[in-house]
Amino acid sequence: MSMVIRNARIRGQKQPVDIAIEGEKISAMGPKLPTKGQKEIDAAESLVLPGFLNLHYHADKCLLGEIMRPNVSGTLPEAIEITNDHKRNYDPAEVASRAVRTIETGVKNGTTFFRLFCDVGTIGDLKAARGLLLAREKMKKYATIQIVAFPQEGIVRDPGAAELMDEAIKEGCDIVGGLPWYEYSDADAREHIDICFGLAKKHDLDIHMLVDDTDDANSRSLEYLAITTMREGFEGRVAASHCGAMAGYNDVYAAKIVDMVATAGITISVNAHINLVCSARLDREPRRRGCARVKELLARGANVVTSQDDVNDPYYPFGKPDPLECASMMAHVAQLTLPHELEQVMDMVTVNAAKCARLKDYGIAPGMRADLIIVGAPSTHEALRVQPPRRHVFRNGREVARSTLTQELLP
């Protein structure tokens, strides 16, 4: 046996267990396993989780806060304007360097799967995509990395973007991105979605769009996305991030959309921290939170995740990145604080995200891939409350990160 993790707390189990790892897989689980490992780690009754997933992260823009001019309005339009100034002069190697720095941090925080968005369009061409492809190659032994070809300037309003997305996919991007609400008209938004589905069918790829990321309750591209997902038979293959306009829908229309999303099997990624600071900038009191209707989505059985989105860029000045921090933020913003709701929040960065990514060997059970985190807290509640360092992180059965930080109260 290559490794045994002793005395692990597993969600849903009352007693500590041992986890045996052989090669890249979990081979056995149970209390006090008799087998001996070439290496043994005592979890000391800390919670052990499957690796975190970050399904929405604009890694091409990360850390631009170190060099950009400030976003003095804090709004999305100014953030796009600032980013465009950099995209025109992107160097793929420089993009990769910034991305790798934050991916390394994410791995240390327990992330073993990243979905990275790269801007593809006529302003930046394929520079961002090529930068993130370089970053994926450099970090491939530490995490699984998907790259989304994302049309930040739209498709219809940015002629040539669709062709560049097609080329980005040919060069190695894994997911078809989209931004339909950013188009000038509802008709253009629908055409945008149709173009994205055309690319997805052509290359047999999944879709992840940023949808209705606006305070305008009249933004209705999520409805058409759900209809198209069902008509094209893409149930379970589409994710929609933000969907903040849902916060302004009347309750009757919101119930309809929540039902359509669940029926279409669309995953909703509510990136609570960025929605909280970018949304409702023009509202007077009371201000909206700017987030999708999380509790209603969960009650209907929709798949909901939460993701990092941004790290120190024109859109958001903070970010580690750390899915456990994202989960805590979601608990606050969506008011998910009851014991069973805290478990739902933890699902959003683990099992729900794995369902969206269609991972077949994810979880803590014999035969599953040994992507594991020894969290440094005994329960979901304590992990969310304390935000402890991740004591050990395993990727494909190999330890890829550990924390040795100690804190002492001196006499």
N, C-alpha and C positions, 0 to 999 in steps of 0.2 A: 504494500500500500504506500503510495507516494506521500500522502499527508492525512492527518486526522485532526480535526478541530474538536476539542473536548468542551463539554459543559456549555453548549450554545442554547440560548433562548430563541425559539422559533415562534413566529406569530401563529396564534391559534392552538398552541400546545402548552399544556400546563407545566410539564416537567422538562428540565434541560435534556438535551440529546447530544450525541457525538455525530459528527459528519465525516465520513471517510471519502477521500478523493483519490481516484486512480487516473493518472493522465489528465485529460481535460474535463472529466465527468465526475459527478457525485456517484460513488459506487454503493454506499450503504449509509443508513441513518438509524439511530436508535440510542436508548440510554446505555451508557457504559459499554460501548462496543469492545469486544475482546481483541480485535485486530490491532496491531501496532503499525504506526506509520514511520517512514523514514524521517519525517519531520512531524512534530506535534505542537499544536498551539492551544493554550488554555484560554477559551473565551471568557472564563470566569463569570458565567451566567449573564454575559452581555447579549443583547439582541444581535442575531445574525440575519441579514437580509440578502436577497438576491441583488445583483448590481443595479444601481440606479440608471435610469434612462433620462436623457435630456433631449426632447424631441423637437425643440424649436430654439435654435441658437444662431444668431447672425455673427458667426465667427469672423467673417471677412471685415466687419466693422469694429471688432472688439479692440479696446484700448486706444481708439482714436481720441478719446478724451485726454490722452497724454500730449497730443499735438494739435488738437483742433481748436478753433475759436469757440467760445461758449455759446450754448443755445439760450439766448436771453429771454425768449418767450416760453421756452419749455414745450412748445407745440410740435406736432408731427410734421407739418409743412416746413418749419425751419430746420428740423432735424434732417429731412430729406435734402434740403438745399445745402446744408453744411457737408453732408456726406458726398454729394455730387462733386464738391470741390476737390475731394480726395480721390474719388473714383477715376476721374479723368487722368490721374497720374499714378494709379496703382502700379506697383511692381509685384508680380506674383511671389517672389521670394520674401519680400517684406510682409505681404499679407500672411504668408505661411508662418513667418517668424512670430507675428503677433498671435495668430491662432494657436500655435503650438504652446505658447506660454499659458494660455488660459485652459487649453485641453489638459495640460499637465496638472493644473490646479483642480480641474474637474475630476480627474482620475484620483488624485489624493483625497478628494471628498467622496469617493465611492462611485463615480460615474463610469460605467463600462460600455455605454452605448450613447453615441451622439448623433443627432440629425442636424447638420450644419447647413445654413442657408447662405447661398452666394448670389449677389446681385448679378443678373445677366441682362444686358440691354445696350443700347447704342451709346450711352455715356461711358460706361466702363468696359464694354466689349466682354471678353472672356477672361480678363485679368483676375478677377476675384475667384472665378471657378478654378482657374489653374493654380491659384495660390492655395485654395483649400484642398485641391487634389494633392498638392505637394505635402500639405500638413497631414492628410490622411495617410500617406505613405510613411511619413516619419513616425507617426503614432500608432501604426497598425498593430503592434504587439501589445499595446496598452488598452485599446478599446476598439469596438466595432464603430465605424464612422460611415454614415450615409451623407450624401451631399445633394441638396435641393437646388435645382436651377430655378432661380426666383426672379421674376420680372418686376423689379422694384418701381420702374417708371410706367408700368402697365404694358399691355401688348398692343391693343388697338391704337392707343395714343402714342405709342413708341414704335412706329413702323420699322421692321427689321428685328424686333425683339424675339418674335416667334422662331425665326430662322436661327438666331443665336442660341436660343434655348435648345433647339434640335441639335446644334453643333456641340453644345455643352454636354448634352446627354451622350453623344457619340464619343466625347473625350473622357467620359467616366462618371458623370453625375447620375445619381440613382433614383431621384424622385422629381416629379414634375411639380413645380411651384406655381403659385398664382396669386393675383391681387386684384380681383374683379371689381371691388368697390371703388378703386382708385380711378377707374375709367370715367369719362365725362358724362355718360348717359347710361340708363338702365339697359338699353339695347346693346351698347358697347360692352357692358359688364357681362351680359349673356353670351355675346360673341367671344369674349375673353375666356369664359368657362368652356365653351365649345372647343376653342383652339387647344386648351389644356387637355381636355379629354381626347382630342385627336392625337396629341403627342403621346399621351399615356397609352392609348390603344396601339399606336404605331410601335412603341418600344416595350410594351407590356410592363409598365411601371405604375407604381402607386402615385397618389396625388396628395399634396399638402399645400393648402392655400391659406392666405391671410384674408379673412372674410369680414366685411362690415366692421372694420376697425375704425369706427367713427361714432360720434355722439348723435348723428342724424338718424332718428328712428324711421325715416323713410328709406334707408339703405336696406335693400331686400335681396342682396345677392345670395344669402344663405338659402333662401327658399328655392331659387333656381338651381343651386348646387345640389340640394337634396333631391329635387326632381330628376336632374340629370344623372346623379349617382344611381338612382333606382332604374331609370330607363336604360342605362348603359350596363347594368349588371355589375356595378363596382362596389356593391355593399361590402363593408369591411376594409376597403382599400383607399378611403378618402379621409383626410383630416382637415379640420378648419380651425385656425387659430383666432383668438380674440373674440370676434362676434359681439363686440361691445354694444352695437346698436340694439341688441336684444334687451339691454337695460331700459331702453326707452319705448319698447313695444307696448301697446295696450295688452292687457292680460289675455284677451281672447285670441289675438293674433300670435302672441308668444306661445300659448298652449298648442296652437296648430304647428308652429315651427319646431317646438320641442318634440312633438310626436313625429314629425317628418324626419328630423335628425336621427331619432332613435330607430325609426323604421328603416332608414337608409344605411344604418350602421356607420354613421359618420362619427369620428372621434372629434371632440371639441377640446382644444388646448387653450385653457384660460391662464394666461401668463399674468398673474395677479399684480405683481410689483410694477410692471411697465404700464398696465392698464390703469392702475391707481394713480400714477403720476402724470400720464399723458392725456388721460380722458377728462372730460368735463371741465376743460380749462375756461370755457366761456360761460359755464353755469354760474348763476348766483345761488345763494343758499336756498334750499338744501342741495348740495352737490351730489350727483350720482357717483357711485363707485366705478362705473364704466366697465363692469364685468358682465359676462353672460350669466344667465339664470342657472347657477350651478345646482342649487338644491332641487329645482324643478327638473333639470336634466337627469340628475341622479335618481330622483323618484321615478322617472319614466324608464330608467334602465339604459340611458345613453352612456357611452364610454367617455369619461372626462379625464383629462390629464392636466398637469401644470408643468411649465418649462421655464428655463432661464431667460431666453429671448435675447437679452443684451448684457454686455459687460463694459462699463465705462466707455460709452460711445455717445453720439449726439442725441440719442433717444433716451438714455438712462445713465446717470453718472455713477451708479453703484454696480453690484453684481460680483460674485466670487470667482467662478460659478459653483453653485452647490444646490442640488435638487432638494436636500433636506431643508435648506432655507426657503426654497420655493414652496415646499409643502407647508411650512409654518406660515408663510405669507398667505397662502390659499386658505388655511384654517381661519386666519383673521378676517380676510376680506369677504369670504363667503359665509362667515359665522358658523363654521363647522368645528364645534368645540366639545360636543358630547362624546363619550367614550367610543361609540360605534362610528361617529363621524370622523374622529381622529384616524381610525383605521381606514376609512374611505379616503382620507387625504393621503395617507401613506401609499395606498393603492395607486394614486395618481402618478407617482414617480417610480412605481414598480410594475405591478401586474397589469394595470390599465394601459400603461405606456407600452409594455411588451405586447399586449394584444393589438395595439395600433400598429406596431412595427412588425406584427405577424411573426414573432419569434416562437419557434416550435419547441425549443429545448430550454425554456426559461423557468426558473423556480428552484425551490429547495426540495428535491426528492431524488431518489436513485434514478440515474439515467439522464438527469438534467445537467446542462453545462455548469461547470464550477466557477461561475462569476458570483462572488460573494463579498459581503462587507461585514466585518465585526465592528459594530457601531460604536461601542463605548458607553452604552446605556442599557438598562435591563428591559425596556418596554418601548412601545410606540410613543406613548405619552411622554416618557422621559426623554426620548430621542428628540421629539419635537420641541419640548420645553427647554432642554439644556443645550441642544445643538452641539453635541460633543465631537471632538476630533474622531475620525474614523481610524480605529486602532490598526486594522489590517484590511487590505483590499486585494482580492484575488481575481484574476482574469484568466479564463481557460485553465484553472487549476494551479496557476503560478502566481505567487505573491508579487504584485506590481507596485504596491505602495504601503507604507506604514506610518503611523504617527508615534513619536516618542516624546511628545510634549508632556511635561509635568508642571504642576502648579502647587506651591506650598505657601501656607500661612506661617510666617516666621514669628518667633516669640519676641 
